[in-house]
Amino acid sequence: MNIYIAASYSRRLEMQGYAAELKALGHDVTSRWLSGSHDGLDDGTDSVEACARWAREDIEDICAANAMLCFTEPEGVKHGRMRGGRHIEFGIAIALNIAIRIDAARRPKRLIVVGPRENVFYCLSKLEVFETWAECMAALSTAVVNV
């Protein structure tokens, strides 16, 4: 399965570990942001052009995945500067699923949340919600690889 990981950028190193676990199960991770090429975002040193390029890459990576794995944050937890890009990424995956339902020949993306439901969109039906990474991994370890 091709999986896009969405999370706070400040949790990038943690997400790299999860990506390695997914790859060990035979999944592919499409999230280029995990490589660390967006580092300037945290200190505001990157140009609008660079940020726009990263946004386009993220959208391409979401489209290339057949599963969205979004890590949400518990209330009161701060991981660096909170910009909320993961919410936009998850919204794109929801919108793609709506478009796919119109085209019956295409398969919907799996929409997976790890953590609490941060807003109303994380309460939609058809989402898989897990409290912990271990619970999510148990479900993904039984998934068909490269669907």
N, C-alpha and C positions, 0 to 999 in steps of 0.2 A: 504494500500500500504506500502511496506517496502522501506524506504528512507534512502539513505546515504547522509550525509551532509559533503561537502568538503569546507574548509575555512582556512584562516590563523590561526595557532594554538593560536596566541595571541588574537584572537576573540572568544576563547572557551566559555567564560561565556555568551557572546551574543548569540552564537549558542545554548547553553543549553536552553535559553529562547525560541528560535525558535523551538527547539526540543519538548519542553513542549507544545507549541501551536499545533504542528503537532500531538502529542499524544492525545491531547484533541479532535482532529477531528477524532480520531480512527486509525491514521497511526502508524506504528512502525518505529523507527529510529535505524538503525543498526550500527551507528558510535560509536564504543567503545572509540575512542580517546576523545570524549566529557567528559568522566569520569575524565579526568585530570591525567591519569597515565603516560602521556608523558612529565611531567613537566620538567624533567632534560634536555630536548632538548634546552630549552631557555638559559641555562647557560653552556651547553656543558659538564655536569657532567656524562652523561650516557654512557655506554659502547657500542661498535659496536654491540655486541650481543643483547643488549636490543633494540637498534634502529632497528635491523633486525627483531626482534620479533614483534615490533610495525608495521613495514612495512607489514609483513605477515598477521597480524591481520587486517590491513586496507584493504588489498586485499581481504581477506575472507569476510569482511563486505560489500565491494563493490559488490562482487559476490552474496551475500545474498539479496541484494536490487534489487527492480525492478524500482527504480528511483534514479537518481543522481541529487542532488541539490548543485550546486557550487556557492559560494559567491565570486565574483571577487572584485578587488580593483580599485577605481578611480586613475587616474594618479596623482602621487605626494603624495599619502597617504601612510604613513608608520605605520604599526602595528607591532612593535617589529622587531625581526630579520626575514627578508624575505627569506625563503628557497624555496618556490614554490611547496611544496608537493601537494597542491590542483590541480595544473596543471597536475601532474603525475596521480593523482587519476581520474581526468576527462578524461585523455587520456586512462586509463584502461577501463573506462566505454564506451568510443567511440569504442575501440578495441573489447570489448565484444559485442557491438551492431553489429559490422561488422561480427563477428563469428555467431551471432544469425541469421542474414539474410541468412546465408548459410543453417541453420537448421530451416526450415519453421515451425516446430512444437513448437519452442520456441518463446516467446514474447519479443520484444525489450524493453530495458530499456527506461524510459522517461529521457531525458537529459535536465536539467533545469539550466539556468544561472540567477543569481540575481546580477545585476550590469553591468558595461560596458564590452564590448568584449575586453579582454586584449591581445589576440593574434589571429592569423588566425583560429585556431581550434574552437574558440567560434563563428565563422562565418558560420560554416557548416549548411546545411539545416537540418531539422528535430529537431533542438534545439528549446526549448521554452526559450525566453529571456525576463526577466522582469527587469525594472529599480529599482523597490523597493520590499521590503519584503511584503508590503501590497498587491501589485498587484499579487505577487506569491501566497500568501495565498488565495486570491480570487479564483484563478485558482485551487489550490489544494483542497479547500473546496468543490468543485463540483466533485472531482475525486472519482472514485470507491475505497472503502477502501479494503485493503488486496487483491489486484488483484493477 
